[in-house]
Amino acid sequence: MISRFRPALALLLSGCLGACAAPMAEGGHGEPVEVGIVAINDFHGALEPPRQSVNVTDAAGNILPVPAGGAAWLASAVDSVRAAHPHSLTVSAGDMISASQLASSLYLDEPAIGVMNRIGVDFNAVGNHEFDRGQDELLRMQNGGCEKFTARQPCALEPFAGATFRYLAASTRRADGSTLFPATGLRTFGSGRRAVTVGVIGLTLKGTPNLVNPTGIKGLTFEDEADTINAAVPVLKAKGADAIVVLIHEGGRTKGNPDPQGCNDFAGDIRPILDRLDTRVDVVVSGHTHWAYVCDYAALNPAKPILLTSAGVFGELVTDISLKIDPVAGRVVSKQARNVIVQSVPYTATRGPISNTPLFPQFQPRADVAAYVAKYVEASKEYTQRPVGRIDRAAPKNEGAEGGAGGPLGNLIADAQLGATRDAGAQIAFMNPFGIRAPLVPAADGTLTFGDIYLCQPFGNNVVTETMTGAEIKAVLEEGLDDNGPRQALAPSTGFEFRYDPARTSGDRIVSITLDGQPLDMTRTYRVTVNGFLGLGGDGFSGFVGKPDTVTGPTDIDALESWIKAVPVRNVPQEVRALVVKG
């Protein structure tokens, strides 16, 4: 690290940390034993700096983007946090793999596992994306080997030994009742009367079947999160656990100015889970929403004195959690956490250059991880550097409060999928904003590479065209805007426009829908194209499931490439197609 916090900002953050800490009364004999929990989540195979920022609010109230991420920089940040604790455990709350950068995805995320082995992760909870290539391939991630379960060839660059860390899957059960991976883990620190044991429970969200291809999870069930955790707590306590840490791939979001240390107006699907937990749970490391926060949950529910954390996404943050454990009483007597920004290298965003700042430490890449990543990046260049065409301007990815709307980039993708499926009769296409992973930032002459568009859409979903009535289209748009989970206004293709009022009753928020300037006929049928994830009900859009006359088309990324290269310069559509109205 080459710089330190400025006093004003340090004071701001130290105030937050005091508020976020959840101290408990001292009750043991002698000094407590301190254990550090070093936590990440949603790494998504981000081997290289992801060209994204952690946004913070400085002492003057200005929003400051801090360039962050990259596996080699993450390794240095983890080492820095780990070195500050006499004992430590390094954990991940899921989605370590899949929806990954091309250099990782081309090689079935073997390098993502290799990075985490080198960083020294101890436990990783399975997330929904761990199942993207099916359970057999996920088991290969743990156990290693070169058996082929996907279209791509495993061990293409070198033999794959598997994860040296342990996957945990407490709520994921096979037909015989056994868990796909162990439910829990234990780690003991110190010796004799000063020995303390940390118990870890790892699990994914119950809604995983709505988020992955059902063929990949055939025979598996995903049980209630709170029931699963509560059943595991007494088992771990009986085995001597003095502290209980939960790694869960579910989360929430805060509101207001960006604050990776804060918990302002915290809401999300994890709250009802936390409200039901055994009070012996000390820490919950969460994920899934790609949001950063540190919450003293007792401030939201005094009956649940839980420390709740999330480190955002793509290795841009590391959560530094400190537990002080009374070895005689066998319990945690204080706990606190902070999110450390993995400040790495500057980059150019759609809004211009993003520079480093001396307000936060800047990490240097760890040499061994950098060399390992470079090997895979070099091997993937044939794919990543191939030009695919030109666009007239950058296409930003909506973030923050606007993250549930597709914007110009969502429109561009929807147009591409419509164009790719006209021969299947497509009249309308929709893109889910949460499925857009990165902006399209062209070179100075407008050129995009395959690597650029892959960062935007790394899933490899085929697009599907199906028949829906106007009433069914309205109903599926309402699903995206209802009160069940975060709202998504589907990005429609050219000629389609809808208006909605968020203040209206859930299920009745659509005010108007037009196609080519005419009201959508609720009784007429239309041919509609979506990606295969949505076609299977992903992101809660059940209205796309099981429709007649389904035709499978090209992959989403092939559709986007073909659309961009079809003209000398593709214009990024700027019109607003999903409009918010009031009254």
Beta strands, then each sheet from edge to edge (+ up, - down):
strand 1: 33-40
strand 2: 52-57
strand 3: 63-68
strand 4: 88-92
strand 5: 123-125
strand 6: 166-168
strand 7: 172-173
strand 8: 184-189
strand 9: 196-204
strand 10: 221-222
strand 11: 243-249
strand 12: 283-285
strand 13: 292-296
strand 14: 307-311
strand 15: 317-326
strand 16: 331-341
strand 17: 347-349
strand 18: 352-354
strand 19: 387-390
strand 20: 428-431
strand 21: 447-449
strand 22: 462-469
strand 23: 491-492
strand 24: 496-500
strand 25: 510-515
strand 26: 518-519
strand 27: 525-531
strand 28: 551-555
strand 29: 578-580
sheet 1: 6+ 5+ 4+ 1+ 15- 16+
sheet 2: 2+ 3-
sheet 3: 7+ 10-
sheet 4: 8+ 9- 11- 12- 14- 13+
sheet 5: 17+ 18-
sheet 6: 19+ 21-
sheet 7: 23+ 20- 27- 22+ 28-
sheet 8: 26+ 25- 24+ 29+
end
